[in-house]
Amino acid sequence: MKRLGSVTAEMYFLAISDGRITCLADYAKHGPLSQIARRKNVQLPPLSERIAESEPLPAFLHTDRWLVACPDCRRDFQLVWTMTLLYMCATCWNADVGGRWRPVGLPPDRAAIEAAMSRRPRPQERNWLPGETGEHLLREEADPGRGTGITSIQQLHDLLGA
């Protein structure tokens, strides 16, 4: 079976929503983020405005999923929407940037990272953090216990330096 690449928000929500959620705009209107916002009485800003002028949050690969984590409350992480690289924390609602969407950055060598990960037979071994080089990934290939070994959101934030 041909591998399609690491999981992104587009791939995941398209699969579980019968095609109803295909992009971040759909997710913000009809997906879990909108449902949580309604319960918390939070108004999500439109995607076309209210974007924080800050450094992009770094995307990382964990168990073959592209994720982004909140650097402020350190309690939320979500799949990355690769076609609209924006993030809204479902816990603190990006309060530290005025409730605005935060930009997200994917690594420029994403294809090479995914290619290296595709050689790993188990999804739990497909992990990458910003700053890891191709050389580092090759060294991990020789290690039977390869991968980050992240077991908690706190460890994840510690490794990301968030």
N, C-alpha and C positions, 0 to 999 in steps of 0.2 A: 504494500500500500504506500502511495506517495505521501510524504509528509508535507503539509501546507505551510509550516513555519510555526513560530511561537504564537501563543494565543494573545490576541488583542481584544479590546472591548467590542470592536465591530464584529469580530468572528463569534465571540461568546454570545452576545445579545441577539445577533441574527439567528443563531442556532436555538436559543431557548425561548424566543418570543414569536416564533412562527413568522418571522420577517417583519414584525411590527416595529421593532427597534433596530434601526440600521445605522444610526449616527448619534452623536452627542446631543443634537437638538431634540431628537425623539426621546432619548434617555432622560433629558432634563424636563421634558413635558409629560412623559408617560411611564418612565422606568422607576426603579427603586429609589433613585435620588429624589425624584419629584414626590414620591409617596412619603418618604421620610420628611422632606421639607414641609409638606402639608400637615403632617402630624405635629411637627414642631412649630408650625405657624411661621415658616420662613419663606420669604419671597425670593426665588432664584432670579438673578439678573439675566437679561437677554445675553445670548452668546456674542452678539455683535458689538456690545458695549460693556463698560465696567470691567475691563481687563487690567489686572494689576501691572504696574510698570516695575517689574522685579525680574531678577535672574530666573530663568526657567528651572523648575523643579526637575531633578534628574530622574529619568526613568531607569528602572533596573529589571533584570530578569530573575524571577523566582519560580521554581518548579515549572518552567517553560511558559510563564505568563509575564507579559510586560506590565509592570505595576509602577505606581507613583504613590509616595507617602506624604502625609501632612507633616511639615517641619515644625509646626507651631504646637498643636495639642498632642501630637505624637500618638494619636489613637485611631487613625484612619489610614487605609490605603485602598486604592482602587485600580482596576484595569485601565490601561492607557488607551484613549481614543486617538489613534494614529492619524486620522484624517483631520481632526480638530484638536490640536494639542493644548487642551485646557483642562483644569482640575478645580473641583469644588469639594472641600472636605465636608462630609456628612455628619461631622461631630461639632466642629467649631465654626463651620460655614465661612472659613477664611477670614475670621474676625480681625486678625492682625494686618490684613490688607484691605480693610473696609468692606468685607463681604464681596469682593470682586473675584472673578475667575482668575486663577493663576496660570501662567504659561508653563508648559511641560516641554522638556528637551529629550529627544531620543538621541542615542549615540550616532555619530556620523558613519561609523562602521557597523551599523546594525546588521546588515546582510552577512558580514563575516562572522559576527558573534552568533547569529542564528545558524550559520553553516557549521560552526564548531560545535554548537549545542546539538545539532541534528545527529551527530555521531555518537551521542550518549544515549544508551538504550532506555534509560528510565527517566521520566519527567522530573523526579525529585533530584536528579543530578544536573539538570539544566538550569544553572544559576549564574548570573553575571552581575557585578556591581560596578558603578562608575569608577574608572581608574584602573580596572583590570585590563591588562594587555593581552594580545594574542599569545605572547610568550607565557604569560601566567596561565592562560587556558590550556596551552600545550602541556605545561607541568602538571596541571590537574588531571589531564588525560591519563598520565602514568600512575595516578593515585587511585586505588580502588575505593577509597572513601571520599571521593571528590565531591565538590559542591560546597556551598556556604554553611550548611548544617544549621540554618536558622530555624529555631523552634518557637520563637515568640516575637511579637511586634516590637518589644523593647530591644531585643537583639538586633532586629532589622534596623531600627533607628540608630542604634549604637554603631553598626557597621556603615551606615550611610553618613554618619556624622551629623545627623539632623537634630 
